[in-house]
Structures are given as C-alpha cells and as structure tokens.
Amino acid sequence: MSALAIFWFIIIFVVIFGYFVLDGFDLGVGVAYPFLAKNEKEKAILRYEIGPVWDGNEVWLLTAGGALFAAFGPAYATTFSGFYLAIMLVLFGLIFRVIGLEFYSRDLAPKQLCDGLFVVGSFLPALLLGVAVGNVLAGLPLDANGDYMGSFFALLNPFALLCGLVGLAQFVSLGCAWTAVKTLPGDLHDRAVDLRGKSQIAVVVLFVLATVCYFVQVPSTMAGDLPLAVPGVCAALVVIAFLAELAFGRKGEAGDLPNFLAAAVICLGLVALTATSLFPNIVPAVDPANSVTIASAAGSDVGLGAMTVILCIGLPLVLFYHFLVYRTFAGKVTDADLEGAEY
Amino acid sequence: MDPAMLARIQFGFIACYHFLFVPMSIGTGLIMAIEQTRAYKSKAAEDIAAATFWAKVFTLCFAVGVATGITMEFSFGTNWADYSRFVGDIFGAPLAAEALFAFFLESTFLGVVLLGKNKVSPKFYLASSWLAWGGSLLSALWIIIANSWMQTPAGYTVEQAATGSKAVMTDFFTAALNHSTLPRYFHVVVALIIMGALVAVAIGAYHMLHSKKEFGKKALRVGTIVALVAAVVMMPAGHQQAVEVAQQQPEKLAAMEAQYADGPAGMTIIGFVDEESQEVKAIEVPIPGMTSILISGDPSYEIQGLNSFDSGDVPPVGLVFQTYHLMILAYGLICLWVLLALIATVKAKKGKEPGKGLLKALLFAPIFPIIAIQTGWMCAEFGRQPWIVYHELRTVDAYSQAVDPTELIISLVLFVVVYLAIFVVFLRLFFHLAKQGPTDADRKGTSVGSIADKLAGGAKAAGEATAVAEGAAAAKEVK
C-alpha cells in the first residue's frame, strides 16, 4: 500500500464529499420540490436557484466515477457491476432529472410530466446512493474475481436501507437549507425553514438508528483497521454539526447560510465516517481474502502519478469555475431574475 | 441469451444514441458561437435574436447529450467489469480528465449562456459561448483518447494480478497520444462541424421558404461556408485516418474493402459480401488498385488479406464493409448537398430567389452527416472486434460476470423504452424550435431560458391568479 495509493483513497472521498454537498442540495431541491412550491412562481424560483449550477454539481459524480475507475479500477468494477440494477435506477433517475429540468421551459414541453420527472429523477439517486454506501460498509459476498454473488434483493437489507434514508434526509436538508439561503422572506422561505428543521432532526435520528444497526447487523470483520476512536471522532462531528444546525436554525435569516454550511459539515462527517470505517478496505468481502483493498486495487505509480498531475491542474480550475458561477448568480432569487423578458 | 452479446447490444445502442446528440450539440455549438460573435459586434436586434435562437438549439441538444452521457461513463463498470479491471490504470485517467477539464468548463459556461445574460457583461457572455463550445471539443478529445487506446494501445505493459492480467501504464503521453488518437480526433471533429453546419443549412432553407427570409439567408450562408470548409478539410482528415488504419489495424482495413487474399486492393462503391464463400459482388471505382493508391500512392501496393490472419482474429467482414461504404456514400452526398447549398447561397447573395425545389432539397441536408457519423463510428468499433483492447483483451472476456442475463434484459428494455420516449419528445421540441426560428422575445435579447423563459410566463400566470383571487375577495366584500 503506497503513500500515493492512500492519497488517492482520500481524494476519492474528498470528491464524493464535493458531490454530496453540491449535487446534494440540488437533488434535495428536487425531492422537496412538491412540498416546498405551491404555485408556478415558487416552482420557478426553485428551478432557478439550481438552474445554472446543477450540471456542474453533477460533474462531481462523473469525476468521482472516473477517479475511482482510474485509481482503483477493481473497486469501480466490483461496485458498479455488483449494484447493477440499483445503479441503473440511479442512472435513469439522473436522465429523468435532466430531461425534466431542461425540457420544462421549451415550447410544447409537457410541463406536468417534466415536473414529475424532475422529482422522481431526484428521489431515486437521493435514496439509492446511500443504499449503495450502506452495502459497501456492510460488506458484500464477493468471489475471487471480485464479482458480487448475491441477489438484488439482498442489497435491500435493514442497515443499507437506513443508510439510504440517512442520505435521503440529508439531501432534503441540504436542499431546504439552500432554498432558505436563496429565497426572500415569504411563504416559500418559511416552508423551506420548516422542512429544513424537520429533515435535520430526521438525519440525526436515522443516523443513530443506522449506527446501532451497524453494530447489530454487520460482522466486526467488515470494519477496517483503524481504531474505533477514529470513526468515532467522525461520528461526533456529525452530532456537533447537528447541534450547530439547531443553533443557527433559531437565528432567523442571518442563520440561513451558517445552517447550510453546518449541513455541509454533516456531509463531511458522514463521508469521513465511511472512509475511516472502511480503511484500508475499499469494498470489504464476506470472505476477507476476496476484499477489494487499497493495496489490491490501486493503479500503478505511473498511472496514479499521471492522475495526480491531472488533479493538480484540474482541481484549481474547477474551483475557479465554481467561484465564477456562484458569484455570478449570488444573492437571493428576485422577481427581476424571473422576468426573463426584462433582461 | 449470451451475456456478452447482450452487453454489446446494450452498449452499442446507448453509444449510438448518445452519438446522435453529441454531434448535434458540438456541431451547432460552433454555429451558436459564430452567431453570438456577430450579435456582439453588430448589436442589431435580428442578430441578437438569431444568436439566442442558436443558443436554444445548442442547449436542447446538449441537454440530451448530458442525460445520455452519464450512462456511458458508468457502463464500463456496470457492464464491462472485467474490462475495467484490465484497463482501469489507463482508461480511467482520460475519463477523470474529461470530467475535470471539459465537463466542468462546459457546464459552468453553459449555465451562464442559459441564464446569465443579464448578470454578466456582453464580453463575458460572448466568451462563455465560446468556452462552452470549447469545453465540448475538449471532452471529445479525452473520449477519443480513451477510445483510441482500445484501438491502438500504447504506453503500457501487461502484468499478472490476483484477478487475472491487467494493463499497467508505463508512460502517460505515449498512452494518451497513441497512434490513432490525433488522426481520429481530427476526423471526428471535422465530421461534427459538418453536422452542425448542415443543420444550419436546413434551418436556413426552411426559413427562406417561409416568412423569416432574412434570418434564413444568414443561417444558410453561415452553414454553407462552415460546411464547405469542413467538407474540403474532411478529405485529408479521412485520408490520414485510413492510412493510420492501414498501418496499425490491417485486419480492419482488409475488412473495410473485404479483401480476403493478399494483394493490391481496389475501391468498392457499393457491394455485397458473402462471408461464407468469400465472394464480393461490387461496383468498383474504375481505377485498379484505388485503395492501394490512396494508402501508399502505388497501385501495386500489397494489402494483407483477411485469410492471412487467424480466422478467430478477424472482424465481422460484412458489417465493417457495409458501414464503411455507407459512410463514404454519405460523404459523397454531403459534398453534393454542400454544392447545392453553395448554389443557393450564391443566388441569394446576388439578390435572386433560390428555387423552391432547391431549398426543399436542402431541408434533407442533416440526414447525410448523421448517417456518415453513425456508420463511421460503427465501422471503427466493429472493425476492432473481436478485441475490446486490440490484440490484448477479447470482448467475450470483458463483460460483467456479476450481471446475469435477466438483469441485462431488464436494463436493455428500459433503455430502449426511455430513450425512444425521449427521442419522440426531443424531435417534437426540436422541430418546433427550428420551424419557429427566432421570436420577438429573442429580439429583446431575453435569456435563453432553460428556466427563465417559463419563469416569466409562470410569474405572469401567478400574478393573474392573484388578481383573480383578489377580485373574488373584493366581490365578496361588496356582497
């Protein structure tokens, strides 16, 4: 297990964290869309607050997929083929979502269908990505080639489903927190704050249940090598960030942005908890000899070196692009933004 | 059913489908950027309207490209797990680079093009149009790098791993810039530009036949100029790739001309291959050894025939032969239609009305680049068979063993149903947009409006609803 391989193990989870926060809030907006928006204008505001950024946010998922493929090819192969039908549902969700969002405004577009596609398309990944992570944490029955030997329905075990719900609640919480940041005082803002509070409580309750379930359901051989204190610190971070969410949630509008950032810290805690619980495994197997580990899956030093150069050039550019687009569309969504004809 | 075959059918279907929208968006992206530049310079209302119209065309195609592109990246893991285990060290890097260098660039500036018109300076807006297009060209480069490595692998060694053999990178630049990368990139990009240009020609011709004649003339002219340049550049672009194939993948070249025995090869225009009897019934170019001439300049240049290879190592001859010749045939028709477009453009320039028949013929122009692009890609990929990585890994050894045929059939059926539904809706929206042309709202330079357009409508509707409700309340009070 080279230092470069460990570095890339960390980078993969950093990219997943980036995806979790950024696409997290726009997936969350999609899931919460029917609950937050009660009329055409409010729906328009919700679409507008993610309109210029959702595509870039989703690229984090492609980056994570590409980086996993490049750095730990066997881990990419095992998880994507093992979760075949689940991944297909995520993919169809993402396809529906793009179509729902991008076709909506076109002449002749079936509006209600587009709305439905947007919501369903946001819901499927928001739920299933957590289920996938739960199954990785719980370990998989793998053969010597690294192929998953279980059935699709075995993936729907209690721990994995709880992880899916934690993810779903967290996505909704991010979506509501973002909506609170982007909307002027009014009904929409109030509903976002209300659902934000509820979903944030749901996250922590489900998180506790999932943790209990982990210790009950998952054999201890699936856990990685790090002392329990390390994932313990990550779990503590989740709880502390939750308390911060509660505190900021009471501060009214001034607390909206800090609340969103606290929700982002929860993502950090959850991703770090996953990484530290797995290390040095990437996909633990029921038969430990078949586990996909950092050492067994890592690419060559030349390959990882090339990826590191690509990362060092690419990541600053990506951050710069994000800075540009978020600055361009900074501030709350106003009527002037919505009045396309007034441009 | 054979899982390897099912996986191939699924991948072929989603790749061909995706590769309808990629050429449409990259091709029309150039037209959009040109029109944005014109609008930036002239500040004329008609030019702004035209630029907005082209941005709408570009973004509509782009949206389906994005939606169907995610599937592609995940398909290597979902359907080709053993392939991924073999090539991860090399093939993953260009995919990650594509996301970092190209997709972020595209998506960021596309966001500005779509919704940022009143948020940024005109100069920044114009730069965003070019950068969104530039991002799409970069993504094409990275994906061609990845695919070319499958065709002509380089910069690697094969090592034994716990899960079988795997390719290990020895040199990044040798792997990325393998023998076929640049020839293929050149060929593909020129083809995509022809695609977009002929879409402009057809849309221009349509509006010259209908009421928006001035817009039609401009679209026709831009399309014709770009198509003319690109169609001429295609000759060296196609030629150098054929030479590259001859040198690097002789089995593919032999299959393209169905050359079974060693010897000089002629060039077929149209024909039929009987793979059993190895007979080719064909109409040939009347110059003997034409293919040999094109490759080497010498009509007696010997091309290695298919029979000199192990019979298990040759591609499906009939498919490669037919797709190759369909591509060439479609290119011939492209050239013919570019000439027709040129005639119409010159007539219009002289102030004469081009004939209705001529303009109607031009409406069909985009069909030929679609055929050429699709069959050309098929020729490249069928021609690589039976290898998934040329001379290193066979396609039958590369699919996901964890995925059973039932799951494959479920996903394949879903893809067909969902993609066809999207196609129907897309065509409806696209034809409506193309026939409508630039609108009055576009003249004001409104946002392109993936969302914002409707927002205006939605907000108005909401306002009316409020007014109605207020009116009702007032009426009640009066009572």
Interface residues (C-beta under 8 A of the other chain):
Chain A: N39 E40 K41 K43 A44 I45 R47 Y48 G51 P52 V53 D55 G56 E58 V59 L61 L62 T63 G65 G66 A67 L68 F69 A70 A71 F72 G73 P74 Y76 A77 T78 T79 F80 S81 G82 Y84 L85 I87 M88 L91 F92 L94 I95 V98 I99 L101 E102 F103 Y104 S105 R106 D107 L108 A109 P110 A144 N145 G146 D147 Y148 M149 F152 S296 G299 S300 V302 G303 G305 A306 M307 V309 I310 L311 I313 G314 L315 L317 V318 Y321 H322 L324 V325 T328 F329 D335 A336 D337 L338 E339 G340 A341 E342 Y343
Chain B: K56 T59 L60 A63 V64 V66 A67 T68 I70 T71 E73 F74 F76 G77 T78 N79 A81 D82 S84 R85 V87 G88 D89 I90 F91 G92 A93 L95 A96 A97 E98 A99 L100 F101 F103 F104 L105 S107 T108 L110 G111 V112 L114 L115 G116 K117 N118 K119 V120 A162 T163 G164 K166 V168 M169 T170 D171 F172 S400 Q401 A402 V403 E407 I410 S411 L414 V418 I422 V425 R428 L429 H432 L433 Q436 A441 K444 G445 T446 S447 G449 S450 I451 A452 D453 K454 L455 A456 G458 A459 A461 A462 A465
